[in-house]
Amino acid sequence: MSNLPKPAVIDTYELGALLTYATRYALGRKTYAVNDVCCSLRKCWKYLREADKAVIRRDVLEEVRRHRPDAAAGCDLDDWRSILELP
């Protein structure tokens, strides 16, 4: 018998909402949150509704377009661009 916790059950709407909130939190930050959120987005992308994908893409695209080449957060641009390349 395992002592591991059972996985949480979350519906598609809740998943999309949480990932949208997480994306908006991480945009513009210079912390590990960017990589964590992008990893979660890539992992869960296939489960998101098209409407959620569109909102996340729009928000990420605005961040990428707003980026200044000399900004310290430039290291996170590759993570954000990887989201824009998702199907």
C-alpha positions as CSV (number, residue, x, y, z in Angstrom):
1,M,0.0,0.0,0.0
2,S,1.4,3.4,-1.0
3,N,1.4,6.5,1.1
4,L,1.5,8.7,-2.0
5,P,-1.3,11.3,-2.2
6,K,-3.9,10.7,-4.9
7,P,-3.8,13.0,-7.9
8,A,-6.1,16.0,-7.7
9,V,-9.0,16.1,-10.1
10,I,-9.4,19.4,-12.0
11,D,-11.7,20.2,-14.9
12,T,-10.6,21.8,-18.1
13,Y,-12.1,25.2,-17.2
14,E,-10.3,25.3,-13.9
15,L,-7.0,24.2,-15.5
16,G,-7.3,27.0,-18.1
17,A,-8.1,29.6,-15.5
18,L,-5.2,28.6,-13.3
19,L,-2.7,28.6,-16.1
20,T,-3.9,31.9,-17.4
21,Y,-3.6,33.4,-13.9
22,A,-0.1,31.9,-13.5
23,T,1.0,33.2,-16.9
24,R,-0.2,36.7,-16.1
25,Y,1.7,36.5,-12.8
26,A,4.9,35.4,-14.4
27,L,4.9,37.8,-17.3
28,G,7.5,40.5,-16.8
29,R,9.0,38.8,-13.8
30,K,12.7,37.9,-13.5
31,T,12.3,34.9,-11.4
32,Y,12.1,31.1,-11.6
33,A,8.3,31.5,-11.9
34,V,8.7,32.1,-15.7
35,N,10.4,28.7,-16.3
36,D,8.0,26.9,-13.9
37,V,4.9,28.4,-15.6
38,C,6.2,27.7,-19.1
39,C,7.0,24.1,-18.2
40,S,3.4,23.7,-16.9
41,L,2.0,25.3,-20.0
42,R,3.9,23.0,-22.3
43,K,2.9,20.0,-20.2
44,C,-0.8,20.8,-20.1
45,W,-1.3,22.6,-23.4
46,K,-3.1,19.7,-25.0
47,Y,-5.7,19.8,-22.3
48,L,-6.5,23.5,-22.6
49,R,-9.6,24.9,-24.4
50,E,-8.9,26.9,-27.5
51,A,-10.3,30.0,-25.8
52,D,-7.7,29.7,-23.0
53,K,-4.9,29.0,-25.5
54,A,-5.9,32.2,-27.4
55,V,-5.8,34.3,-24.2
56,I,-2.5,33.0,-23.1
57,R,-1.0,33.4,-26.6
58,R,-2.2,37.0,-26.8
59,D,-0.8,37.9,-23.4
60,V,2.6,36.2,-24.1
61,L,2.8,37.8,-27.6
62,E,2.3,41.3,-26.0
63,E,5.1,40.6,-23.5
64,V,7.5,39.4,-26.3
65,R,6.7,42.5,-28.4
66,R,7.1,44.8,-25.4
67,H,10.5,43.4,-24.5
68,R,13.5,45.7,-24.7
69,P,16.7,43.9,-26.0
70,D,18.7,45.2,-23.1
71,A,16.3,44.1,-20.4
72,A,17.5,41.7,-17.8
73,A,14.5,39.5,-18.4
74,G,15.8,38.7,-21.9
75,C,16.8,35.3,-20.7
76,D,13.1,34.4,-20.3
77,L,12.2,35.3,-23.9
78,D,13.1,31.8,-25.1
79,D,10.7,30.3,-22.6
80,W,7.9,32.7,-23.7
81,R,8.6,32.1,-27.4
82,S,8.4,28.4,-26.8
83,I,4.8,28.9,-25.8
84,L,4.0,30.8,-29.0
85,E,5.2,27.8,-30.9
86,L,2.8,25.4,-29.3
87,P,0.1,24.0,-31.6
